């Protein structure tokens, strides 16, 4: 995934945001999420970045499982 593509998705999500509560963006330590341009977009929109500790693959597996559950249980339409 390219940083520019990830940033486009983030920008679209921010534009469609319907509330102003605190937002935390959690990700692994992929290069695109660590890129200055991406982190700048987070900070400029009041979004706090959160990343896994180091490179522990088990943390990412847990996060992916939780995301899968959320999509299966709460996603109202197919992407």
mmJSON file of the N, C-alpha and C atoms, coordinates in Angstrom:
{"data_MODEL":{"atom_site":{
"group_PDB":["ATOM","ATOM","ATOM","ATOM","ATOM","ATOM","ATOM","ATOM","ATOM","ATOM","ATOM","ATOM","ATOM","ATOM","ATOM","ATOM","ATOM","ATOM","ATOM","ATOM","ATOM","ATOM","ATOM","ATOM","ATOM","ATOM","ATOM","ATOM","ATOM","ATOM","ATOM","ATOM","ATOM","ATOM","ATOM","ATOM","ATOM","ATOM","ATOM","ATOM","ATOM","ATOM","ATOM","ATOM","ATOM","ATOM","ATOM","ATOM","ATOM","ATOM","ATOM","ATOM","ATOM","ATOM","ATOM","ATOM","ATOM","ATOM","ATOM","ATOM","ATOM","ATOM","ATOM","ATOM","ATOM","ATOM","ATOM","ATOM","ATOM","ATOM","ATOM","ATOM","ATOM","ATOM","ATOM","ATOM","ATOM","ATOM","ATOM","ATOM","ATOM","ATOM","ATOM","ATOM","ATOM","ATOM","ATOM","ATOM","ATOM","ATOM","ATOM","ATOM","ATOM","ATOM","ATOM","ATOM","ATOM","ATOM","ATOM","ATOM","ATOM","ATOM","ATOM","ATOM","ATOM","ATOM","ATOM","ATOM","ATOM","ATOM","ATOM","ATOM","ATOM","ATOM","ATOM","ATOM","ATOM","ATOM","ATOM","ATOM","ATOM","ATOM","ATOM","ATOM","ATOM","ATOM","ATOM","ATOM","ATOM","ATOM","ATOM","ATOM","ATOM","ATOM","ATOM","ATOM","ATOM","ATOM","ATOM","ATOM","ATOM","ATOM","ATOM","ATOM","ATOM","ATOM","ATOM","ATOM","ATOM","ATOM","ATOM","ATOM","ATOM","ATOM","ATOM","ATOM","ATOM","ATOM","ATOM","ATOM","ATOM","ATOM","ATOM","ATOM","ATOM","ATOM","ATOM","ATOM","ATOM","ATOM","ATOM","ATOM","ATOM","ATOM","ATOM","ATOM","ATOM","ATOM","ATOM","ATOM","ATOM","ATOM","ATOM","ATOM","ATOM","ATOM","ATOM","ATOM","ATOM","ATOM","ATOM","ATOM","ATOM","ATOM","ATOM","ATOM","ATOM","ATOM","ATOM","ATOM","ATOM","ATOM","ATOM","ATOM","ATOM","ATOM","ATOM","ATOM","ATOM","ATOM","ATOM","ATOM","ATOM","ATOM","ATOM","ATOM","ATOM","ATOM","ATOM","ATOM","ATOM","ATOM","ATOM","ATOM","ATOM","ATOM","ATOM","ATOM","ATOM","ATOM","ATOM","ATOM","ATOM","ATOM","ATOM","ATOM","ATOM"],
"id":[1,2,3,4,5,6,7,8,9,10,11,12,13,14,15,16,17,18,19,20,21,22,23,24,25,26,27,28,29,30,31,32,33,34,35,36,37,38,39,40,41,42,43,44,45,46,47,48,49,50,51,52,53,54,55,56,57,58,59,60,61,62,63,64,65,66,67,68,69,70,71,72,73,74,75,76,77,78,79,80,81,82,83,84,85,86,87,88,89,90,91,92,93,94,95,96,97,98,99,100,101,102,103,104,105,106,107,108,109,110,111,112,113,114,115,116,117,118,119,120,121,122,123,124,125,126,127,128,129,130,131,132,133,134,135,136,137,138,139,140,141,142,143,144,145,146,147,148,149,150,151,152,153,154,155,156,157,158,159,160,161,162,163,164,165,166,167,168,169,170,171,172,173,174,175,176,177,178,179,180,181,182,183,184,185,186,187,188,189,190,191,192,193,194,195,196,197,198,199,200,201,202,203,204,205,206,207,208,209,210,211,212,213,214,215,216,217,218,219,220,221,222,223,224,225,226,227,228,229,230,231,232,233,234,235,236,237],
"type_symbol":["N","C","C","N","C","C","N","C","C","N","C","C","N","C","C","N","C","C","N","C","C","N","C","C","N","C","C","N","C","C","N","C","C","N","C","C","N","C","C","N","C","C","N","C","C","N","C","C","N","C","C","N","C","C","N","C","C","N","C","C","N","C","C","N","C","C","N","C","C","N","C","C","N","C","C","N","C","C","N","C","C","N","C","C","N","C","C","N","C","C","N","C","C","N","C","C","N","C","C","N","C","C","N","C","C","N","C","C","N","C","C","N","C","C","N","C","C","N","C","C","N","C","C","N","C","C","N","C","C","N","C","C","N","C","C","N","C","C","N","C","C","N","C","C","N","C","C","N","C","C","N","C","C","N","C","C","N","C","C","N","C","C","N","C","C","N","C","C","N","C","C","N","C","C","N","C","C","N","C","C","N","C","C","N","C","C","N","C","C","N","C","C","N","C","C","N","C","C","N","C","C","N","C","C","N","C","C","N","C","C","N","C","C","N","C","C","N","C","C","N","C","C","N","C","C","N","C","C","N","C","C","N","C","C","N","C","C"],
"label_atom_id":["N","CA","C","N","CA","C","N","CA","C","N","CA","C","N","CA","C","N","CA","C","N","CA","C","N","CA","C","N","CA","C","N","CA","C","N","CA","C","N","CA","C","N","CA","C","N","CA","C","N","CA","C","N","CA","C","N","CA","C","N","CA","C","N","CA","C","N","CA","C","N","CA","C","N","CA","C","N","CA","C","N","CA","C","N","CA","C","N","CA","C","N","CA","C","N","CA","C","N","CA","C","N","CA","C","N","CA","C","N","CA","C","N","CA","C","N","CA","C","N","CA","C","N","CA","C","N","CA","C","N","CA","C","N","CA","C","N","CA","C","N","CA","C","N","CA","C","N","CA","C","N","CA","C","N","CA","C","N","CA","C","N","CA","C","N","CA","C","N","CA","C","N","CA","C","N","CA","C","N","CA","C","N","CA","C","N","CA","C","N","CA","C","N","CA","C","N","CA","C","N","CA","C","N","CA","C","N","CA","C","N","CA","C","N","CA","C","N","CA","C","N","CA","C","N","CA","C","N","CA","C","N","CA","C","N","CA","C","N","CA","C","N","CA","C","N","CA","C","N","CA","C","N","CA","C","N","CA","C","N","CA","C","N","CA","C","N","CA","C","N","CA","C","N","CA","C"],
"label_alt_id":[null,null,null,null,null,null,null,null,null,null,null,null,null,null,null,null,null,null,null,null,null,null,null,null,null,null,null,null,null,null,null,null,null,null,null,null,null,null,null,null,null,null,null,null,null,null,null,null,null,null,null,null,null,null,null,null,null,null,null,null,null,null,null,null,null,null,null,null,null,null,null,null,null,null,null,null,null,null,null,null,null,null,null,null,null,null,null,null,null,null,null,null,null,null,null,null,null,null,null,null,null,null,null,null,null,null,null,null,null,null,null,null,null,null,null,null,null,null,null,null,null,null,null,null,null,null,null,null,null,null,null,null,null,null,null,null,null,null,null,null,null,null,null,null,null,null,null,null,null,null,null,null,null,null,null,null,null,null,null,null,null,null,null,null,null,null,null,null,null,null,null,null,null,null,null,null,null,null,null,null,null,null,null,null,null,null,null,null,null,null,null,null,null,null,null,null,null,null,null,null,null,null,null,null,null,null,null,null,null,null,null,null,null,null,null,null,null,null,null,null,null,null,null,null,null,null,null,null,null,null,null,null,null,null,null,null,null],
"label_comp_id":["UNK","UNK","UNK","UNK","UNK","UNK","UNK","UNK","UNK","UNK","UNK","UNK","UNK","UNK","UNK","UNK","UNK","UNK","UNK","UNK","UNK","UNK","UNK","UNK","UNK","UNK","UNK","UNK","UNK","UNK","UNK","UNK","UNK","UNK","UNK","UNK","UNK","UNK","UNK","UNK","UNK","UNK","UNK","UNK","UNK","UNK","UNK","UNK","UNK","UNK","UNK","UNK","UNK","UNK","UNK","UNK","UNK","UNK","UNK","UNK","UNK","UNK","UNK","UNK","UNK","UNK","UNK","UNK","UNK","UNK","UNK","UNK","UNK","UNK","UNK","UNK","UNK","UNK","UNK","UNK","UNK","UNK","UNK","UNK","UNK","UNK","UNK","UNK","UNK","UNK","UNK","UNK","UNK","UNK","UNK","UNK","UNK","UNK","UNK","UNK","UNK","UNK","UNK","UNK","UNK","UNK","UNK","UNK","UNK","UNK","UNK","UNK","UNK","UNK","UNK","UNK","UNK","UNK","UNK","UNK","UNK","UNK","UNK","UNK","UNK","UNK","UNK","UNK","UNK","UNK","UNK","UNK","UNK","UNK","UNK","UNK","UNK","UNK","UNK","UNK","UNK","UNK","UNK","UNK","UNK","UNK","UNK","UNK","UNK","UNK","UNK","UNK","UNK","UNK","UNK","UNK","UNK","UNK","UNK","UNK","UNK","UNK","UNK","UNK","UNK","UNK","UNK","UNK","UNK","UNK","UNK","UNK","UNK","UNK","UNK","UNK","UNK","UNK","UNK","UNK","UNK","UNK","UNK","UNK","UNK","UNK","UNK","UNK","UNK","UNK","UNK","UNK","UNK","UNK","UNK","UNK","UNK","UNK","UNK","UNK","UNK","UNK","UNK","UNK","UNK","UNK","UNK","UNK","UNK","UNK","UNK","UNK","UNK","UNK","UNK","UNK","UNK","UNK","UNK","UNK","UNK","UNK","UNK","UNK","UNK","UNK","UNK","UNK","UNK","UNK","UNK","UNK","UNK","UNK","UNK","UNK","UNK"],
"label_asym_id":["A","A","A","A","A","A","A","A","A","A","A","A","A","A","A","A","A","A","A","A","A","A","A","A","A","A","A","A","A","A","A","A","A","A","A","A","A","A","A","A","A","A","A","A","A","A","A","A","A","A","A","A","A","A","A","A","A","A","A","A","A","A","A","A","A","A","A","A","A","A","A","A","A","A","A","A","A","A","A","A","A","A","A","A","A","A","A","A","A","A","A","A","A","A","A","A","A","A","A","A","A","A","A","A","A","A","A","A","A","A","A","A","A","A","A","A","A","A","A","A","A","A","A","A","A","A","A","A","A","A","A","A","A","A","A","A","A","A","A","A","A","A","A","A","A","A","A","A","A","A","A","A","A","A","A","A","A","A","A","A","A","A","A","A","A","A","A","A","A","A","A","A","A","A","A","A","A","A","A","A","A","A","A","A","A","A","A","A","A","A","A","A","A","A","A","A","A","A","A","A","A","A","A","A","A","A","A","A","A","A","A","A","A","A","A","A","A","A","A","A","A","A","A","A","A","A","A","A","A","A","A","A","A","A","A","A","A"],
"label_entity_id":["1","1","1","1","1","1","1","1","1","1","1","1","1","1","1","1","1","1","1","1","1","1","1","1","1","1","1","1","1","1","1","1","1","1","1","1","1","1","1","1","1","1","1","1","1","1","1","1","1","1","1","1","1","1","1","1","1","1","1","1","1","1","1","1","1","1","1","1","1","1","1","1","1","1","1","1","1","1","1","1","1","1","1","1","1","1","1","1","1","1","1","1","1","1","1","1","1","1","1","1","1","1","1","1","1","1","1","1","1","1","1","1","1","1","1","1","1","1","1","1","1","1","1","1","1","1","1","1","1","1","1","1","1","1","1","1","1","1","1","1","1","1","1","1","1","1","1","1","1","1","1","1","1","1","1","1","1","1","1","1","1","1","1","1","1","1","1","1","1","1","1","1","1","1","1","1","1","1","1","1","1","1","1","1","1","1","1","1","1","1","1","1","1","1","1","1","1","1","1","1","1","1","1","1","1","1","1","1","1","1","1","1","1","1","1","1","1","1","1","1","1","1","1","1","1","1","1","1","1","1","1","1","1","1","1","1","1"],
"label_seq_id":[1,1,1,2,2,2,3,3,3,4,4,4,5,5,5,6,6,6,7,7,7,8,8,8,9,9,9,10,10,10,11,11,11,12,12,12,13,13,13,14,14,14,15,15,15,16,16,16,17,17,17,18,18,18,19,19,19,20,20,20,21,21,21,22,22,22,23,23,23,24,24,24,25,25,25,26,26,26,27,27,27,28,28,28,29,29,29,30,30,30,31,31,31,32,32,32,33,33,33,34,34,34,35,35,35,36,36,36,37,37,37,38,38,38,39,39,39,40,40,40,41,41,41,42,42,42,43,43,43,44,44,44,45,45,45,46,46,46,47,47,47,48,48,48,49,49,49,50,50,50,51,51,51,52,52,52,53,53,53,54,54,54,55,55,55,56,56,56,57,57,57,58,58,58,59,59,59,60,60,60,61,61,61,62,62,62,63,63,63,64,64,64,65,65,65,66,66,66,67,67,67,68,68,68,69,69,69,70,70,70,71,71,71,72,72,72,73,73,73,74,74,74,75,75,75,76,76,76,77,77,77,78,78,78,79,79,79],
"pdbx_PDB_ins_code":[null,null,null,null,null,null,null,null,null,null,null,null,null,null,null,null,null,null,null,null,null,null,null,null,null,null,null,null,null,null,null,null,null,null,null,null,null,null,null,null,null,null,null,null,null,null,null,null,null,null,null,null,null,null,null,null,null,null,null,null,null,null,null,null,null,null,null,null,null,null,null,null,null,null,null,null,null,null,null,null,null,null,null,null,null,null,null,null,null,null,null,null,null,null,null,null,null,null,null,null,null,null,null,null,null,null,null,null,null,null,null,null,null,null,null,null,null,null,null,null,null,null,null,null,null,null,null,null,null,null,null,null,null,null,null,null,null,null,null,null,null,null,null,null,null,null,null,null,null,null,null,null,null,null,null,null,null,null,null,null,null,null,null,null,null,null,null,null,null,null,null,null,null,null,null,null,null,null,null,null,null,null,null,null,null,null,null,null,null,null,null,null,null,null,null,null,null,null,null,null,null,null,null,null,null,null,null,null,null,null,null,null,null,null,null,null,null,null,null,null,null,null,null,null,null,null,null,null,null,null,null,null,null,null,null,null,null],
"Cartn_x":[0.844,0.0,0.892,0.528,1.28,0.708,1.586,1.158,0.081,0.228,-0.758,-2.146,-2.216,-3.517,-4.128,-3.296,-3.769,-4.244,-3.515,-3.905,-5.231,-5.46,-6.749,-7.898,-7.712,-8.758,-9.0,-7.936,-8.065,-8.798,-8.422,-9.055,-10.546,-10.895,-12.308,-13.065,-12.446,-13.092,-13.299,-12.322,-12.439,-13.563,-13.67,-14.718,-16.11,-16.231,-17.534,-17.813,-16.931,-17.068,-18.292,-19.123,-20.356,-20.349,-19.219,-19.116,-17.726,-17.557,-16.287,-15.661,-16.007,-15.41,-13.947,-13.237,-11.84,-11.732,-10.801,-10.58,-9.146,-8.993,-7.674,-7.546,-6.512,-6.255,-5.173,-5.554,-4.594,-4.152,-2.847,-2.307,-1.062,-0.587,0.706,1.778,2.993,4.073,4.483,3.503,3.782,4.349,5.231,5.896,4.909,3.796,2.83,2.184,2.014,1.408,2.41,3.689,4.742,5.193,4.722,5.145,4.727,5.597,5.343,4.039,3.816,2.62,1.339,1.358,0.176,-0.045,1.038,0.917,0.512,0.976,0.59,-0.92,-1.482,-2.929,-3.695,-3.198,-3.833,-3.838,-2.674,-2.55,-3.37,-3.385,-4.137,-5.638,-6.089,-7.514,-7.85,-6.918,-7.172,-7.306,-6.643,-6.711,-5.405,-5.522,-4.336,-3.872,-2.606,-2.103,-1.765,-1.968,-1.611,-1.04,0.069,0.701,1.061,1.209,1.613,3.004,3.321,4.642,5.617,6.615,7.635,7.066,7.615,7.202,6.69,5.851,5.282,4.112,4.29,3.253,1.967,2.046,0.843,-0.072,0.488,-0.35,-1.166,-0.521,-1.232,-2.334,-2.062,-3.077,-4.304,-4.093,-5.21,-6.013,-5.321,-6.013,-6.812,-6.235,-6.946,-8.183,-8.086,-9.241,-10.361,-10.003,-11.01,-11.671,-10.872,-11.442,-12.388,-12.016,-12.886,-14.217,-14.18,-15.419,-16.288,-15.678,-16.448,-17.104,-16.369,-16.936,-18.078,-17.916,-18.957,-20.194,-20.021,-21.144,-21.824,-21.047,-21.602,-21.619,-20.979,-20.976,-22.375,-22.943,-24.334,-24.473,-23.376,-23.435,-22.105,-22.143,-20.918,-20.095,-18.806,-17.895,-17.64],
"Cartn_y":[-1.183,0.0,1.25,2.175,3.424,4.428,5.268,6.294,7.183,7.531,8.411,7.775,6.459,5.778,5.737,5.474,5.431,6.821,7.839,9.209,9.591,9.139,9.406,8.798,7.571,6.908,7.655,8.082,8.845,10.158,10.859,12.138,11.956,10.88,10.596,10.292,9.521,9.208,10.475,11.353,12.613,13.467,13.52,14.317,13.785,12.482,11.864,11.725,12.215,12.115,12.889,12.252,12.904,13.288,13.171,13.552,14.128,14.79,15.439,14.908,13.692,13.092,12.782,12.472,12.072,10.822,10.829,9.69,9.213,7.908,7.293,6.37,6.574,5.739,4.731,3.451,2.41,1.656,1.42,0.693,-0.077,-0.892,-1.517,-0.485,-0.878,0.063,0.032,-0.111,-0.071,1.283,1.281,2.525,3.616,3.245,4.251,4.954,4.245,4.849,5.676,5.451,6.202,7.413,7.524,8.601,9.961,10.932,12.274,12.846,12.724,13.276,12.704,11.399,10.743,11.192,11.202,11.62,13.085,13.909,15.316,15.463,14.651,14.68,14.283,13.267,12.874,14.037,14.621,15.698,16.924,17.284,18.45,18.281,17.049,16.778,16.288,16.466,16.125,14.634,13.822,12.373,11.891,11.126,10.623,9.306,9.236,7.961,6.988,5.724,4.657,3.523,2.957,1.871,0.731,-0.44,-1.603,-1.38,-2.09,-2.016,-2.837,-2.203,-2.932,-3.699,-4.856,-5.648,-7.011,-7.026,-8.267,-8.682,-9.733,-10.142,-10.57,-10.994,-11.43,-10.25,-9.067,-7.888,-7.568,-7.65,-7.36,-8.393,-9.649,-10.69,-10.415,-9.991,-9.667,-8.491,-7.452,-6.284,-6.673,-7.513,-7.945,-8.77,-9.586,-10.391,-9.496,-8.504,-7.572,-6.829,-6.376,-5.697,-6.615,-7.894,-8.854,-9.016,-9.102,-9.228,-7.99,-6.809,-5.574,-5.514,-5.9,-5.882,-6.877,-8.078,-9.103,-8.762,-8.201,-7.953,-6.603,-5.586,-4.247,-3.536,-4.101,-3.458,-3.568,-2.451,-2.404,-2.652,-2.558,-2.791,-3.372,-4.042,-4.636,-3.545,-3.574,-2.601,-2.997],
"Cartn_z":[0.0,0.0,0.0,-0.837,-0.908,0.098,0.615,1.575,0.972,-0.302,-0.944,-0.967,-1.172,-1.17,0.222,1.202,2.589,3.024,2.616,2.967,2.307,1.055,0.39,1.183,1.654,2.435,3.744,4.398,5.648,5.4,4.341,4.022,3.739,3.051,2.768,4.062,4.944,6.224,7.054,7.045,7.792,7.212,5.892,5.238,5.554,5.757,6.037,7.527,8.337,9.79,10.255,11.083,11.515,12.995,13.643,15.05,15.307,16.425,16.732,18.018,18.404,19.6,19.346,20.416,20.31,19.44,18.505,17.619,17.789,17.922,17.983,16.781,16.0,14.817,15.181,15.266,15.632,14.391,14.301,13.149,13.568,12.632,12.861,12.49,12.484,12.188,10.716,9.852,8.418,8.028,7.035,6.624,6.246,5.613,5.187,6.378,7.492,8.678,9.482,9.264,9.938,9.12,7.89,6.998,7.568,7.41,7.928,7.387,6.094,5.453,6.056,6.328,6.91,8.348,9.126,10.53,10.635,9.712,9.709,9.496,8.617,8.369,9.628,10.337,11.605,12.587,12.81,13.798,13.411,12.123,11.672,11.85,12.004,12.178,13.583,14.516,15.914,16.164,15.353,15.511,16.133,17.212,17.9,17.275,16.889,16.35,17.467,17.211,18.139,17.299,17.745,16.99,17.926,17.334,18.111,18.688,19.751,20.366,19.546,19.012,18.273,17.106,16.86,15.707,16.139,17.142,17.655,16.767,15.983,15.033,15.735,16.984,17.693,18.013,18.241,18.466,17.217,16.06,14.828,14.576,14.881,14.696,15.559,16.788,17.681,17.127,16.676,16.111,14.871,14.015,12.81,13.164,14.187,14.618,15.13,15.921,16.435,15.281,14.31,13.141,12.385,12.252,11.577,12.286,13.599,14.381,14.191,14.265,14.101,12.72,11.689,10.335,10.195,10.748,10.619,11.426,12.595,13.492,13.293,12.886,12.879,11.525,10.518,9.212,8.617,8.275,7.807,6.317,5.568,4.126,3.661,2.528,1.961,1.308,1.541,0.909,-0.526],
"occupancy":[1.0,1.0,1.0,1.0,1.0,1.0,1.0,1.0,1.0,1.0,1.0,1.0,1.0,1.0,1.0,1.0,1.0,1.0,1.0,1.0,1.0,1.0,1.0,1.0,1.0,1.0,1.0,1.0,1.0,1.0,1.0,1.0,1.0,1.0,1.0,1.0,1.0,1.0,1.0,1.0,1.0,1.0,1.0,1.0,1.0,1.0,1.0,1.0,1.0,1.0,1.0,1.0,1.0,1.0,1.0,1.0,1.0,1.0,1.0,1.0,1.0,1.0,1.0,1.0,1.0,1.0,1.0,1.0,1.0,1.0,1.0,1.0,1.0,1.0,1.0,1.0,1.0,1.0,1.0,1.0,1.0,1.0,1.0,1.0,1.0,1.0,1.0,1.0,1.0,1.0,1.0,1.0,1.0,1.0,1.0,1.0,1.0,1.0,1.0,1.0,1.0,1.0,1.0,1.0,1.0,1.0,1.0,1.0,1.0,1.0,1.0,1.0,1.0,1.0,1.0,1.0,1.0,1.0,1.0,1.0,1.0,1.0,1.0,1.0,1.0,1.0,1.0,1.0,1.0,1.0,1.0,1.0,1.0,1.0,1.0,1.0,1.0,1.0,1.0,1.0,1.0,1.0,1.0,1.0,1.0,1.0,1.0,1.0,1.0,1.0,1.0,1.0,1.0,1.0,1.0,1.0,1.0,1.0,1.0,1.0,1.0,1.0,1.0,1.0,1.0,1.0,1.0,1.0,1.0,1.0,1.0,1.0,1.0,1.0,1.0,1.0,1.0,1.0,1.0,1.0,1.0,1.0,1.0,1.0,1.0,1.0,1.0,1.0,1.0,1.0,1.0,1.0,1.0,1.0,1.0,1.0,1.0,1.0,1.0,1.0,1.0,1.0,1.0,1.0,1.0,1.0,1.0,1.0,1.0,1.0,1.0,1.0,1.0,1.0,1.0,1.0,1.0,1.0,1.0,1.0,1.0,1.0,1.0,1.0,1.0,1.0,1.0,1.0,1.0,1.0,1.0,1.0,1.0,1.0,1.0,1.0,1.0],
"B_iso_or_equiv":[0.0,0.0,0.0,0.0,0.0,0.0,0.0,0.0,0.0,0.0,0.0,0.0,0.0,0.0,0.0,0.0,0.0,0.0,0.0,0.0,0.0,0.0,0.0,0.0,0.0,0.0,0.0,0.0,0.0,0.0,0.0,0.0,0.0,0.0,0.0,0.0,0.0,0.0,0.0,0.0,0.0,0.0,0.0,0.0,0.0,0.0,0.0,0.0,0.0,0.0,0.0,0.0,0.0,0.0,0.0,0.0,0.0,0.0,0.0,0.0,0.0,0.0,0.0,0.0,0.0,0.0,0.0,0.0,0.0,0.0,0.0,0.0,0.0,0.0,0.0,0.0,0.0,0.0,0.0,0.0,0.0,0.0,0.0,0.0,0.0,0.0,0.0,0.0,0.0,0.0,0.0,0.0,0.0,0.0,0.0,0.0,0.0,0.0,0.0,0.0,0.0,0.0,0.0,0.0,0.0,0.0,0.0,0.0,0.0,0.0,0.0,0.0,0.0,0.0,0.0,0.0,0.0,0.0,0.0,0.0,0.0,0.0,0.0,0.0,0.0,0.0,0.0,0.0,0.0,0.0,0.0,0.0,0.0,0.0,0.0,0.0,0.0,0.0,0.0,0.0,0.0,0.0,0.0,0.0,0.0,0.0,0.0,0.0,0.0,0.0,0.0,0.0,0.0,0.0,0.0,0.0,0.0,0.0,0.0,0.0,0.0,0.0,0.0,0.0,0.0,0.0,0.0,0.0,0.0,0.0,0.0,0.0,0.0,0.0,0.0,0.0,0.0,0.0,0.0,0.0,0.0,0.0,0.0,0.0,0.0,0.0,0.0,0.0,0.0,0.0,0.0,0.0,0.0,0.0,0.0,0.0,0.0,0.0,0.0,0.0,0.0,0.0,0.0,0.0,0.0,0.0,0.0,0.0,0.0,0.0,0.0,0.0,0.0,0.0,0.0,0.0,0.0,0.0,0.0,0.0,0.0,0.0,0.0,0.0,0.0,0.0,0.0,0.0,0.0,0.0,0.0,0.0,0.0,0.0,0.0,0.0,0.0],
"pdbx_formal_charge":[null,null,null,null,null,null,null,null,null,null,null,null,null,null,null,null,null,null,null,null,null,null,null,null,null,null,null,null,null,null,null,null,null,null,null,null,null,null,null,null,null,null,null,null,null,null,null,null,null,null,null,null,null,null,null,null,null,null,null,null,null,null,null,null,null,null,null,null,null,null,null,null,null,null,null,null,null,null,null,null,null,null,null,null,null,null,null,null,null,null,null,null,null,null,null,null,null,null,null,null,null,null,null,null,null,null,null,null,null,null,null,null,null,null,null,null,null,null,null,null,null,null,null,null,null,null,null,null,null,null,null,null,null,null,null,null,null,null,null,null,null,null,null,null,null,null,null,null,null,null,null,null,null,null,null,null,null,null,null,null,null,null,null,null,null,null,null,null,null,null,null,null,null,null,null,null,null,null,null,null,null,null,null,null,null,null,null,null,null,null,null,null,null,null,null,null,null,null,null,null,null,null,null,null,null,null,null,null,null,null,null,null,null,null,null,null,null,null,null,null,null,null,null,null,null,null,null,null,null,null,null,null,null,null,null,null,null],
"auth_seq_id":[1,1,1,2,2,2,3,3,3,4,4,4,5,5,5,6,6,6,7,7,7,8,8,8,9,9,9,10,10,10,11,11,11,12,12,12,13,13,13,14,14,14,15,15,15,16,16,16,17,17,17,18,18,18,19,19,19,20,20,20,21,21,21,22,22,22,23,23,23,24,24,24,25,25,25,26,26,26,27,27,27,28,28,28,29,29,29,30,30,30,31,31,31,32,32,32,33,33,33,34,34,34,35,35,35,36,36,36,37,37,37,38,38,38,39,39,39,40,40,40,41,41,41,42,42,42,43,43,43,44,44,44,45,45,45,46,46,46,47,47,47,48,48,48,49,49,49,50,50,50,51,51,51,52,52,52,53,53,53,54,54,54,55,55,55,56,56,56,57,57,57,58,58,58,59,59,59,60,60,60,61,61,61,62,62,62,63,63,63,64,64,64,65,65,65,66,66,66,67,67,67,68,68,68,69,69,69,70,70,70,71,71,71,72,72,72,73,73,73,74,74,74,75,75,75,76,76,76,77,77,77,78,78,78,79,79,79],
"auth_comp_id":["UNK","UNK","UNK","UNK","UNK","UNK","UNK","UNK","UNK","UNK","UNK","UNK","UNK","UNK","UNK","UNK","UNK","UNK","UNK","UNK","UNK","UNK","UNK","UNK","UNK","UNK","UNK","UNK","UNK","UNK","UNK","UNK","UNK","UNK","UNK","UNK","UNK","UNK","UNK","UNK","UNK","UNK","UNK","UNK","UNK","UNK","UNK","UNK","UNK","UNK","UNK","UNK","UNK","UNK","UNK","UNK","UNK","UNK","UNK","UNK","UNK","UNK","UNK","UNK","UNK","UNK","UNK","UNK","UNK","UNK","UNK","UNK","UNK","UNK","UNK","UNK","UNK","UNK","UNK","UNK","UNK","UNK","UNK","UNK","UNK","UNK","UNK","UNK","UNK","UNK","UNK","UNK","UNK","UNK","UNK","UNK","UNK","UNK","UNK","UNK","UNK","UNK","UNK","UNK","UNK","UNK","UNK","UNK","UNK","UNK","UNK","UNK","UNK","UNK","UNK","UNK","UNK","UNK","UNK","UNK","UNK","UNK","UNK","UNK","UNK","UNK","UNK","UNK","UNK","UNK","UNK","UNK","UNK","UNK","UNK","UNK","UNK","UNK","UNK","UNK","UNK","UNK","UNK","UNK","UNK","UNK","UNK","UNK","UNK","UNK","UNK","UNK","UNK","UNK","UNK","UNK","UNK","UNK","UNK","UNK","UNK","UNK","UNK","UNK","UNK","UNK","UNK","UNK","UNK","UNK","UNK","UNK","UNK","UNK","UNK","UNK","UNK","UNK","UNK","UNK","UNK","UNK","UNK","UNK","UNK","UNK","UNK","UNK","UNK","UNK","UNK","UNK","UNK","UNK","UNK","UNK","UNK","UNK","UNK","UNK","UNK","UNK","UNK","UNK","UNK","UNK","UNK","UNK","UNK","UNK","UNK","UNK","UNK","UNK","UNK","UNK","UNK","UNK","UNK","UNK","UNK","UNK","UNK","UNK","UNK","UNK","UNK","UNK","UNK","UNK","UNK","UNK","UNK","UNK","UNK","UNK","UNK"],
"auth_asym_id":["A","A","A","A","A","A","A","A","A","A","A","A","A","A","A","A","A","A","A","A","A","A","A","A","A","A","A","A","A","A","A","A","A","A","A","A","A","A","A","A","A","A","A","A","A","A","A","A","A","A","A","A","A","A","A","A","A","A","A","A","A","A","A","A","A","A","A","A","A","A","A","A","A","A","A","A","A","A","A","A","A","A","A","A","A","A","A","A","A","A","A","A","A","A","A","A","A","A","A","A","A","A","A","A","A","A","A","A","A","A","A","A","A","A","A","A","A","A","A","A","A","A","A","A","A","A","A","A","A","A","A","A","A","A","A","A","A","A","A","A","A","A","A","A","A","A","A","A","A","A","A","A","A","A","A","A","A","A","A","A","A","A","A","A","A","A","A","A","A","A","A","A","A","A","A","A","A","A","A","A","A","A","A","A","A","A","A","A","A","A","A","A","A","A","A","A","A","A","A","A","A","A","A","A","A","A","A","A","A","A","A","A","A","A","A","A","A","A","A","A","A","A","A","A","A","A","A","A","A","A","A","A","A","A","A","A","A"],
"auth_atom_id":["N","CA","C","N","CA","C","N","CA","C","N","CA","C","N","CA","C","N","CA","C","N","CA","C","N","CA","C","N","CA","C","N","CA","C","N","CA","C","N","CA","C","N","CA","C","N","CA","C","N","CA","C","N","CA","C","N","CA","C","N","CA","C","N","CA","C","N","CA","C","N","CA","C","N","CA","C","N","CA","C","N","CA","C","N","CA","C","N","CA","C","N","CA","C","N","CA","C","N","CA","C","N","CA","C","N","CA","C","N","CA","C","N","CA","C","N","CA","C","N","CA","C","N","CA","C","N","CA","C","N","CA","C","N","CA","C","N","CA","C","N","CA","C","N","CA","C","N","CA","C","N","CA","C","N","CA","C","N","CA","C","N","CA","C","N","CA","C","N","CA","C","N","CA","C","N","CA","C","N","CA","C","N","CA","C","N","CA","C","N","CA","C","N","CA","C","N","CA","C","N","CA","C","N","CA","C","N","CA","C","N","CA","C","N","CA","C","N","CA","C","N","CA","C","N","CA","C","N","CA","C","N","CA","C","N","CA","C","N","CA","C","N","CA","C","N","CA","C","N","CA","C","N","CA","C","N","CA","C","N","CA","C","N","CA","C","N","CA","C","N","CA","C","N","CA","C"],
"pdbx_PDB_model_num":[1,1,1,1,1,1,1,1,1,1,1,1,1,1,1,1,1,1,1,1,1,1,1,1,1,1,1,1,1,1,1,1,1,1,1,1,1,1,1,1,1,1,1,1,1,1,1,1,1,1,1,1,1,1,1,1,1,1,1,1,1,1,1,1,1,1,1,1,1,1,1,1,1,1,1,1,1,1,1,1,1,1,1,1,1,1,1,1,1,1,1,1,1,1,1,1,1,1,1,1,1,1,1,1,1,1,1,1,1,1,1,1,1,1,1,1,1,1,1,1,1,1,1,1,1,1,1,1,1,1,1,1,1,1,1,1,1,1,1,1,1,1,1,1,1,1,1,1,1,1,1,1,1,1,1,1,1,1,1,1,1,1,1,1,1,1,1,1,1,1,1,1,1,1,1,1,1,1,1,1,1,1,1,1,1,1,1,1,1,1,1,1,1,1,1,1,1,1,1,1,1,1,1,1,1,1,1,1,1,1,1,1,1,1,1,1,1,1,1,1,1,1,1,1,1,1,1,1,1,1,1,1,1,1,1,1,1]
}}}
